[in-house]
Amino acid sequence: MPFEIMSVMSSGLIRGLGTVVVFVAFVGLTLWVFNSKRNPEFAEARLLPFADEPQADSTQEPEARSTRS
């Protein structure tokens, strides 16, 4: 039976359906990104590269690295 279905569906139809699926995903992602409800979340994420990393405790000695591979 699967061979009968594949023989009815041409490769052009399969490619067309794939194009429609990708287009719908693109439109959905675009609407999600440019949704005004998400602005505060994206504003916070925009600043993440500038966030300070936690400082290491200076009273502890750094662990020695092993030279073995």
HTML snippet that shows the backbone in 3Dmol.js (N, CA, C, O; Angstrom):
<script src="https://3Dmol.org/build/3Dmol-min.js"></script>
<div id="view" style="width:600px;height:400px;position:relative"></div>
<script>
const pdb = `
ATOM      1  N   MET A   1       0.801  -1.200   0.000  1.00  0.00           N
ATOM      2  CA  MET A   1       0.000   0.000   0.000  1.00  0.00           C
ATOM      3  C   MET A   1       0.853   1.277   0.000  1.00  0.00           C
ATOM      4  O   MET A   1       0.515   2.211  -0.728  1.00  0.00           O
ATOM      5  N   PRO A   2       1.940   1.364   0.779  1.00  0.00           N
ATOM      6  CA  PRO A   2       2.732   2.604   0.754  1.00  0.00           C
ATOM      7  C   PRO A   2       3.267   2.908  -0.645  1.00  0.00           C
ATOM      8  O   PRO A   2       3.415   4.074  -1.010  1.00  0.00           O
ATOM      9  N   PHE A   3       3.555   1.876  -1.423  1.00  0.00           N
ATOM     10  CA  PHE A   3       4.068   2.119  -2.776  1.00  0.00           C
ATOM     11  C   PHE A   3       2.993   2.740  -3.650  1.00  0.00           C
ATOM     12  O   PHE A   3       3.290   3.570  -4.509  1.00  0.00           O
ATOM     13  N   GLU A   4       1.723   2.336  -3.432  1.00  0.00           N
ATOM     14  CA  GLU A   4       0.623   2.902  -4.202  1.00  0.00           C
ATOM     15  C   GLU A   4       0.450   4.384  -3.888  1.00  0.00           C
ATOM     16  O   GLU A   4       0.183   5.184  -4.785  1.00  0.00           O
ATOM     17  N   ILE A   5       0.600   4.747  -2.621  1.00  0.00           N
ATOM     18  CA  ILE A   5       0.472   6.151  -2.236  1.00  0.00           C
ATOM     19  C   ILE A   5       1.602   6.958  -2.862  1.00  0.00           C
ATOM     20  O   ILE A   5       1.368   8.049  -3.383  1.00  0.00           O
ATOM     21  N   MET A   6       2.804   6.441  -2.818  1.00  0.00           N
ATOM     22  CA  MET A   6       3.945   7.160  -3.373  1.00  0.00           C
ATOM     23  C   MET A   6       3.836   7.286  -4.888  1.00  0.00           C
ATOM     24  O   MET A   6       4.299   8.273  -5.458  1.00  0.00           O
ATOM     25  N   SER A   7       3.231   6.302  -5.547  1.00  0.00           N
ATOM     26  CA  SER A   7       3.113   6.387  -6.997  1.00  0.00           C
ATOM     27  C   SER A   7       2.075   7.439  -7.380  1.00  0.00           C
ATOM     28  O   SER A   7       2.170   8.030  -8.455  1.00  0.00           O
ATOM     29  N   VAL A   8       1.086   7.682  -6.517  1.00  0.00           N
ATOM     30  CA  VAL A   8       0.066   8.683  -6.813  1.00  0.00           C
ATOM     31  C   VAL A   8       0.627  10.083  -6.567  1.00  0.00           C
ATOM     32  O   VAL A   8       0.350  11.007  -7.332  1.00  0.00           O
ATOM     33  N   MET A   9       1.409  10.240  -5.508  1.00  0.00           N
ATOM     34  CA  MET A   9       1.977  11.543  -5.169  1.00  0.00           C
ATOM     35  C   MET A   9       3.240  11.773  -5.995  1.00  0.00           C
ATOM     36  O   MET A   9       4.192  10.997  -5.913  1.00  0.00           O
ATOM     37  N   SER A  10       3.242  12.809  -6.766  1.00  0.00           N
ATOM     38  CA  SER A  10       4.426  13.108  -7.560  1.00  0.00           C
ATOM     39  C   SER A  10       5.464  13.817  -6.693  1.00  0.00           C
ATOM     40  O   SER A  10       5.152  14.313  -5.611  1.00  0.00           O
ATOM     41  N   SER A  11       6.680  13.855  -7.177  1.00  0.00           N
ATOM     42  CA  SER A  11       7.737  14.514  -6.408  1.00  0.00           C
ATOM     43  C   SER A  11       7.477  16.017  -6.309  1.00  0.00           C
ATOM     44  O   SER A  11       7.875  16.646  -5.328  1.00  0.00           O
ATOM     45  N   GLY A  12       6.816  16.599  -7.309  1.00  0.00           N
ATOM     46  CA  GLY A  12       6.474  18.015  -7.252  1.00  0.00           C
ATOM     47  C   GLY A  12       5.501  18.323  -6.132  1.00  0.00           C
ATOM     48  O   GLY A  12       5.608  19.362  -5.480  1.00  0.00           O
ATOM     49  N   LEU A  13       4.546  17.420  -5.905  1.00  0.00           N
ATOM     50  CA  LEU A  13       3.583  17.608  -4.824  1.00  0.00           C
ATOM     51  C   LEU A  13       4.280  17.515  -3.475  1.00  0.00           C
ATOM     52  O   LEU A  13       3.985  18.290  -2.566  1.00  0.00           O
ATOM     53  N   ILE A  14       5.195  16.576  -3.343  1.00  0.00           N
ATOM     54  CA  ILE A  14       5.932  16.419  -2.082  1.00  0.00           C
ATOM     55  C   ILE A  14       6.783  17.651  -1.820  1.00  0.00           C
ATOM     56  O   ILE A  14       6.825  18.142  -0.692  1.00  0.00           O
ATOM     57  N   ARG A  15       7.456  18.155  -2.838  1.00  0.00           N
ATOM     58  CA  ARG A  15       8.267  19.371  -2.672  1.00  0.00           C
ATOM     59  C   ARG A  15       7.387  20.569  -2.339  1.00  0.00           C
ATOM     60  O   ARG A  15       7.767  21.407  -1.521  1.00  0.00           O
ATOM     61  N   GLY A  16       6.228  20.656  -2.958  1.00  0.00           N
ATOM     62  CA  GLY A  16       5.307  21.750  -2.676  1.00  0.00           C
ATOM     63  C   GLY A  16       4.826  21.712  -1.238  1.00  0.00           C
ATOM     64  O   GLY A  16       4.768  22.748  -0.575  1.00  0.00           O
ATOM     65  N   LEU A  17       4.481  20.528  -0.747  1.00  0.00           N
ATOM     66  CA  LEU A  17       4.056  20.400   0.648  1.00  0.00           C
ATOM     67  C   LEU A  17       5.194  20.763   1.597  1.00  0.00           C
ATOM     68  O   LEU A  17       4.963  21.394   2.628  1.00  0.00           O
ATOM     69  N   GLY A  18       6.403  20.375   1.263  1.00  0.00           N
ATOM     70  CA  GLY A  18       7.558  20.746   2.087  1.00  0.00           C
ATOM     71  C   GLY A  18       7.757  22.252   2.135  1.00  0.00           C
ATOM     72  O   GLY A  18       8.084  22.816   3.179  1.00  0.00           O
ATOM     73  N   THR A  19       7.557  22.894   0.991  1.00  0.00           N
ATOM     74  CA  THR A  19       7.682  24.348   0.937  1.00  0.00           C
ATOM     75  C   THR A  19       6.623  25.019   1.798  1.00  0.00           C
ATOM     76  O   THR A  19       6.915  25.990   2.496  1.00  0.00           O
ATOM     77  N   VAL A  20       5.404  24.513   1.755  1.00  0.00           N
ATOM     78  CA  VAL A  20       4.323  25.077   2.568  1.00  0.00           C
ATOM     79  C   VAL A  20       4.635  24.908   4.052  1.00  0.00           C
ATOM     80  O   VAL A  20       4.412  25.831   4.836  1.00  0.00           O
ATOM     81  N   VAL A  21       5.139  23.759   4.444  1.00  0.00           N
ATOM     82  CA  VAL A  21       5.471  23.511   5.852  1.00  0.00           C
ATOM     83  C   VAL A  21       6.559  24.476   6.319  1.00  0.00           C
ATOM     84  O   VAL A  21       6.449  25.048   7.404  1.00  0.00           O
ATOM     85  N   VAL A  22       7.597  24.663   5.523  1.00  0.00           N
ATOM     86  CA  VAL A  22       8.689  25.574   5.896  1.00  0.00           C
ATOM     87  C   VAL A  22       8.184  27.014   5.950  1.00  0.00           C
ATOM     88  O   VAL A  22       8.575  27.773   6.837  1.00  0.00           O
ATOM     89  N   PHE A  23       7.325  27.396   5.018  1.00  0.00           N
ATOM     90  CA  PHE A  23       6.788  28.756   5.011  1.00  0.00           C
ATOM     91  C   PHE A  23       5.943  29.016   6.252  1.00  0.00           C
ATOM     92  O   PHE A  23       6.057  30.077   6.865  1.00  0.00           O
ATOM     93  N   VAL A  24       5.098  28.063   6.630  1.00  0.00           N
ATOM     94  CA  VAL A  24       4.273  28.219   7.822  1.00  0.00           C
ATOM     95  C   VAL A  24       5.151  28.325   9.068  1.00  0.00           C
ATOM     96  O   VAL A  24       4.866  29.122   9.962  1.00  0.00           O
ATOM     97  N   ALA A  25       6.217  27.525   9.130  1.00  0.00           N
ATOM     98  CA  ALA A  25       7.139  27.604  10.263  1.00  0.00           C
ATOM     99  C   ALA A  25       7.828  28.969  10.305  1.00  0.00           C
ATOM    100  O   ALA A  25       8.010  29.536  11.382  1.00  0.00           O
ATOM    101  N   PHE A  26       8.208  29.493   9.152  1.00  0.00           N
ATOM    102  CA  PHE A  26       8.856  30.803   9.084  1.00  0.00           C
ATOM    103  C   PHE A  26       7.914  31.899   9.563  1.00  0.00           C
ATOM    104  O   PHE A  26       8.320  32.765  10.339  1.00  0.00           O
ATOM    105  N   VAL A  27       6.676  31.874   9.117  1.00  0.00           N
ATOM    106  CA  VAL A  27       5.708  32.892   9.524  1.00  0.00           C
ATOM    107  C   VAL A  27       5.447  32.785  11.028  1.00  0.00           C
ATOM    108  O   VAL A  27       5.364  33.804  11.715  1.00  0.00           O
ATOM    109  N   GLY A  28       5.317  31.569  11.539  1.00  0.00           N
ATOM    110  CA  GLY A  28       5.092  31.382  12.970  1.00  0.00           C
ATOM    111  C   GLY A  28       6.255  31.894  13.799  1.00  0.00           C
ATOM    112  O   GLY A  28       6.048  32.553  14.818  1.00  0.00           O
ATOM    113  N   LEU A  29       7.461  31.600  13.379  1.00  0.00           N
ATOM    114  CA  LEU A  29       8.641  32.065  14.107  1.00  0.00           C
ATOM    115  C   LEU A  29       8.750  33.585  14.044  1.00  0.00           C
ATOM    116  O   LEU A  29       9.109  34.222  15.034  1.00  0.00           O
ATOM    117  N   THR A  30       8.446  34.161  12.901  1.00  0.00           N
ATOM    118  CA  THR A  30       8.493  35.613  12.762  1.00  0.00           C
ATOM    119  C   THR A  30       7.483  36.287  13.685  1.00  0.00           C
ATOM    120  O   THR A  30       7.804  37.281  14.337  1.00  0.00           O
ATOM    121  N   LEU A  31       6.275  35.757  13.744  1.00  0.00           N
ATOM    122  CA  LEU A  31       5.268  36.327  14.642  1.00  0.00           C
ATOM    123  C   LEU A  31       5.680  36.173  16.100  1.00  0.00           C
ATOM    124  O   LEU A  31       5.425  37.063  16.912  1.00  0.00           O
ATOM    125  N   TRP A  32       6.313  35.056  16.439  1.00  0.00           N
ATOM    126  CA  TRP A  32       6.754  34.823  17.812  1.00  0.00           C
ATOM    127  C   TRP A  32       7.847  35.818  18.206  1.00  0.00           C
ATOM    128  O   TRP A  32       7.840  36.355  19.314  1.00  0.00           O
ATOM    129  N   VAL A  33       8.787  36.057  17.285  1.00  0.00           N
ATOM    130  CA  VAL A  33       9.909  36.944  17.599  1.00  0.00           C
ATOM    131  C   VAL A  33       9.450  38.392  17.728  1.00  0.00           C
ATOM    132  O   VAL A  33       9.887  39.104  18.633  1.00  0.00           O
ATOM    133  N   PHE A  34       8.582  38.825  16.841  1.00  0.00           N
ATOM    134  CA  PHE A  34       8.180  40.227  16.834  1.00  0.00           C
ATOM    135  C   PHE A  34       6.920  40.496  17.649  1.00  0.00           C
ATOM    136  O   PHE A  34       6.315  41.558  17.506  1.00  0.00           O
ATOM    137  N   ASN A  35       6.519  39.571  18.489  1.00  0.00           N
ATOM    138  CA  ASN A  35       5.374  39.750  19.369  1.00  0.00           C
ATOM    139  C   ASN A  35       5.755  40.737  20.467  1.00  0.00           C
ATOM    140  O   ASN A  35       6.782  40.565  21.124  1.00  0.00           O
ATOM    141  N   SER A  36       4.942  41.764  20.670  1.00  0.00           N
ATOM    142  CA  SER A  36       5.287  42.803  21.650  1.00  0.00           C
ATOM    143  C   SER A  36       5.242  42.289  23.089  1.00  0.00           C
ATOM    144  O   SER A  36       5.831  42.910  23.973  1.00  0.00           O
ATOM    145  N   LYS A  37       4.564  41.179  23.345  1.00  0.00           N
ATOM    146  CA  LYS A  37       4.528  40.623  24.697  1.00  0.00           C
ATOM    147  C   LYS A  37       5.885  40.098  25.130  1.00  0.00           C
ATOM    148  O   LYS A  37       6.155  39.990  26.326  1.00  0.00           O
ATOM    149  N   ARG A  38       6.739  39.773  24.178  1.00  0.00           N
ATOM    150  CA  ARG A  38       8.025  39.175  24.486  1.00  0.00           C
ATOM    151  C   ARG A  38       9.142  40.213  24.645  1.00  0.00           C
ATOM    152  O   ARG A  38      10.280  39.841  24.934  1.00  0.00           O
ATOM    153  N   ASN A  39       8.848  41.486  24.464  1.00  0.00           N
ATOM    154  CA  ASN A  39       9.879  42.524  24.556  1.00  0.00           C
ATOM    155  C   ASN A  39      10.645  42.509  25.874  1.00  0.00           C
ATOM    156  O   ASN A  39      11.873  42.594  25.843  1.00  0.00           O
ATOM    157  N   PRO A  40       9.987  42.406  27.037  1.00  0.00           N
ATOM    158  CA  PRO A  40      10.778  42.398  28.290  1.00  0.00           C
ATOM    159  C   PRO A  40      11.736  41.211  28.370  1.00  0.00           C
ATOM    160  O   PRO A  40      12.866  41.349  28.837  1.00  0.00           O
ATOM    161  N   GLU A  41      11.283  40.057  27.918  1.00  0.00           N
ATOM    162  CA  GLU A  41      12.150  38.875  27.959  1.00  0.00           C
ATOM    163  C   GLU A  41      13.352  39.044  27.027  1.00  0.00           C
ATOM    164  O   GLU A  41      14.478  38.703  27.390  1.00  0.00           O
ATOM    165  N   PHE A  42      13.108  39.569  25.837  1.00  0.00           N
ATOM    166  CA  PHE A  42      14.208  39.768  24.894  1.00  0.00           C
ATOM    167  C   PHE A  42      15.126  40.900  25.345  1.00  0.00           C
ATOM    168  O   PHE A  42      16.327  40.851  25.081  1.00  0.00           O
ATOM    169  N   ALA A  43      14.592  41.912  26.015  1.00  0.00           N
ATOM    170  CA  ALA A  43      15.431  43.001  26.526  1.00  0.00           C
ATOM    171  C   ALA A  43      16.399  42.459  27.570  1.00  0.00           C
ATOM    172  O   ALA A  43      17.564  42.857  27.610  1.00  0.00           O
ATOM    173  N   GLU A  44      15.919  41.557  28.407  1.00  0.00           N
ATOM    174  CA  GLU A  44      16.793  40.945  29.409  1.00  0.00           C
ATOM    175  C   GLU A  44      17.846  40.055  28.737  1.00  0.00           C
ATOM    176  O   GLU A  44      19.012  40.067  29.130  1.00  0.00           O
ATOM    177  N   ALA A  45      17.440  39.302  27.750  1.00  0.00           N
ATOM    178  CA  ALA A  45      18.369  38.410  27.056  1.00  0.00           C
ATOM    179  C   ALA A  45      19.421  39.199  26.275  1.00  0.00           C
ATOM    180  O   ALA A  45      20.553  38.744  26.116  1.00  0.00           O
ATOM    181  N   ARG A  46      19.041  40.385  25.789  1.00  0.00           N
ATOM    182  CA  ARG A  46      19.990  41.219  25.055  1.00  0.00           C
ATOM    183  C   ARG A  46      21.163  41.648  25.918  1.00  0.00           C
ATOM    184  O   ARG A  46      22.262  41.862  25.405  1.00  0.00           O
ATOM    185  N   LEU A  47      20.950  41.776  27.216  1.00  0.00           N
ATOM    186  CA  LEU A  47      21.992  42.250  28.121  1.00  0.00           C
ATOM    187  C   LEU A  47      22.830  41.125  28.726  1.00  0.00           C
ATOM    188  O   LEU A  47      23.792  41.402  29.443  1.00  0.00           O
ATOM    189  N   LEU A  48      22.495  39.882  28.460  1.00  0.00           N
ATOM    190  CA  LEU A  48      23.223  38.761  29.050  1.00  0.00           C
ATOM    191  C   LEU A  48      24.725  38.766  28.735  1.00  0.00           C
ATOM    192  O   LEU A  48      25.500  38.415  29.625  1.00  0.00           O
ATOM    193  N   PRO A  49      25.190  39.132  27.549  1.00  0.00           N
ATOM    194  CA  PRO A  49      26.639  39.134  27.309  1.00  0.00           C
ATOM    195  C   PRO A  49      27.395  40.117  28.197  1.00  0.00           C
ATOM    196  O   PRO A  49      28.598  39.961  28.407  1.00  0.00           O
ATOM    197  N   PHE A  50      26.701  41.127  28.719  1.00  0.00           N
ATOM    198  CA  PHE A  50      27.364  42.137  29.544  1.00  0.00           C
ATOM    199  C   PHE A  50      27.238  41.862  31.039  1.00  0.00           C
ATOM    200  O   PHE A  50      27.763  42.616  31.858  1.00  0.00           O
ATOM    201  N   ALA A  51      26.556  40.801  31.387  1.00  0.00           N
ATOM    202  CA  ALA A  51      26.377  40.477  32.800  1.00  0.00           C
ATOM    203  C   ALA A  51      27.705  40.032  33.397  1.00  0.00           C
ATOM    204  O   ALA A  51      28.491  39.336  32.754  1.00  0.00           O
ATOM    205  N   ASP A  52      27.939  40.441  34.623  1.00  0.00           N
ATOM    206  CA  ASP A  52      29.175  40.048  35.297  1.00  0.00           C
ATOM    207  C   ASP A  52      29.097  38.595  35.705  1.00  0.00           C
ATOM    208  O   ASP A  52      28.061  38.105  36.155  1.00  0.00           O
ATOM    209  N   GLU A  53      30.219  37.919  35.538  1.00  0.00           N
ATOM    210  CA  GLU A  53      30.290  36.546  36.000  1.00  0.00           C
ATOM    211  C   GLU A  53      30.576  36.577  37.501  1.00  0.00           C
ATOM    212  O   GLU A  53      31.223  37.504  37.989  1.00  0.00           O
ATOM    213  N   PRO A  54      30.100  35.575  38.229  1.00  0.00           N
ATOM    214  CA  PRO A  54      30.386  35.559  39.665  1.00  0.00           C
ATOM    215  C   PRO A  54      31.894  35.489  39.911  1.00  0.00           C
ATOM    216  O   PRO A  54      32.611  34.737  39.251  1.00  0.00           O
ATOM    217  N   GLN A  55      32.357  36.282  40.867  1.00  0.00           N
ATOM    218  CA  GLN A  55      33.781  36.329  41.176  1.00  0.00           C
ATOM    219  C   GLN A  55      34.185  35.085  41.963  1.00  0.00           C
ATOM    220  O   GLN A  55      33.458  34.635  42.849  1.00  0.00           O
ATOM    221  N   ALA A  56      35.339  34.543  41.634  1.00  0.00           N
ATOM    222  CA  ALA A  56      35.856  33.391  42.375  1.00  0.00           C
ATOM    223  C   ALA A  56      36.330  33.866  43.741  1.00  0.00           C
ATOM    224  O   ALA A  56      36.773  35.005  43.891  1.00  0.00           O
ATOM    225  N   ASP A  57      36.237  32.998  44.726  1.00  0.00           N
ATOM    226  CA  ASP A  57      36.678  33.328  46.068  1.00  0.00           C
ATOM    227  C   ASP A  57      38.202  33.436  46.055  1.00  0.00           C
ATOM    228  O   ASP A  57      38.887  32.461  45.744  1.00  0.00           O
ATOM    229  N   SER A  58      38.735  34.603  46.386  1.00  0.00           N
ATOM    230  CA  SER A  58      40.176  34.827  46.289  1.00  0.00           C
ATOM    231  C   SER A  58      40.955  34.163  47.428  1.00  0.00           C
ATOM    232  O   SER A  58      42.182  34.085  47.366  1.00  0.00           O
ATOM    233  N   THR A  59      40.266  33.689  48.458  1.00  0.00           N
ATOM    234  CA  THR A  59      40.971  33.061  49.571  1.00  0.00           C
ATOM    235  C   THR A  59      41.363  31.625  49.253  1.00  0.00           C
ATOM    236  O   THR A  59      42.261  31.077  49.891  1.00  0.00           O
ATOM    237  N   GLN A  60      40.712  31.017  48.290  1.00  0.00           N
ATOM    238  CA  GLN A  60      41.052  29.641  47.933  1.00  0.00           C
ATOM    239  C   GLN A  60      42.172  29.641  46.906  1.00  0.00           C
ATOM    240  O   GLN A  60      42.258  30.511  46.039  1.00  0.00           O
ATOM    241  N   GLU A  61      43.012  28.647  47.033  1.00  0.00           N
ATOM    242  CA  GLU A  61      44.086  28.508  46.048  1.00  0.00           C
ATOM    243  C   GLU A  61      43.519  27.829  44.806  1.00  0.00           C
ATOM    244  O   GLU A  61      42.672  26.943  44.914  1.00  0.00           O
ATOM    245  N   PRO A  62      43.980  28.237  43.642  1.00  0.00           N
ATOM    246  CA  PRO A  62      43.490  27.587  42.427  1.00  0.00           C
ATOM    247  C   PRO A  62      43.964  26.135  42.379  1.00  0.00           C
ATOM    248  O   PRO A  62      45.073  25.813  42.805  1.00  0.00           O
ATOM    249  N   GLU A  63      43.113  25.284  41.861  1.00  0.00           N
ATOM    250  CA  GLU A  63      43.473  23.888  41.769  1.00  0.00           C
ATOM    251  C   GLU A  63      44.547  23.696  40.720  1.00  0.00           C
ATOM    252  O   GLU A  63      44.533  24.325  39.662  1.00  0.00           O
ATOM    253  N   ALA A  64      45.494  22.797  41.045  1.00  0.00           N
ATOM    254  CA  ALA A  64      46.563  22.525  40.097  1.00  0.00           C
ATOM    255  C   ALA A  64      46.014  21.686  38.959  1.00  0.00           C
ATOM    256  O   ALA A  64      45.246  20.750  39.183  1.00  0.00           O
ATOM    257  N   ARG A  65      46.406  22.019  37.745  1.00  0.00           N
ATOM    258  CA  ARG A  65      45.956  21.244  36.597  1.00  0.00           C
ATOM    259  C   ARG A  65      46.902  20.076  36.370  1.00  0.00           C
ATOM    260  O   ARG A  65      48.109  20.166  36.592  1.00  0.00           O
ATOM    261  N   SER A  66      46.331  19.018  35.937  1.00  0.00           N
ATOM    262  CA  SER A  66      47.116  17.825  35.663  1.00  0.00           C
ATOM    263  C   SER A  66      47.766  17.982  34.280  1.00  0.00           C
ATOM    264  O   SER A  66      47.147  18.496  33.349  1.00  0.00           O
ATOM    265  N   THR A  67      49.003  17.539  34.166  1.00  0.00           N
ATOM    266  CA  THR A  67      49.683  17.599  32.868  1.00  0.00           C
ATOM    267  C   THR A  67      49.503  16.307  32.110  1.00  0.00           C
ATOM    268  O   THR A  67      50.002  16.169  30.994  1.00  0.00           O
ATOM    269  N   ARG A  68      48.803  15.361  32.693  1.00  0.00           N
ATOM    270  CA  ARG A  68      48.563  14.088  32.017  1.00  0.00           C
ATOM    271  C   ARG A  68      47.443  14.270  31.002  1.00  0.00           C
ATOM    272  O   ARG A  68      46.525  15.064  31.204  1.00  0.00           O
ATOM    273  N   SER A  69      47.534  13.532  29.926  1.00  0.00           N
ATOM    274  CA  SER A  69      46.483  13.580  28.898  1.00  0.00           C
ATOM    275  C   SER A  69      45.493  12.476  29.092  1.00  0.00           C
ATOM    276  O   SER A  69      44.540  12.358  28.322  1.00  0.00           O
TER     277      SER A  69
END
`;
const viewer = $3Dmol.createViewer("view");
viewer.addModel(pdb, "pdb");
viewer.setStyle({}, {cartoon: {color: "spectrum"}});
viewer.zoomTo();
viewer.render();
</script>
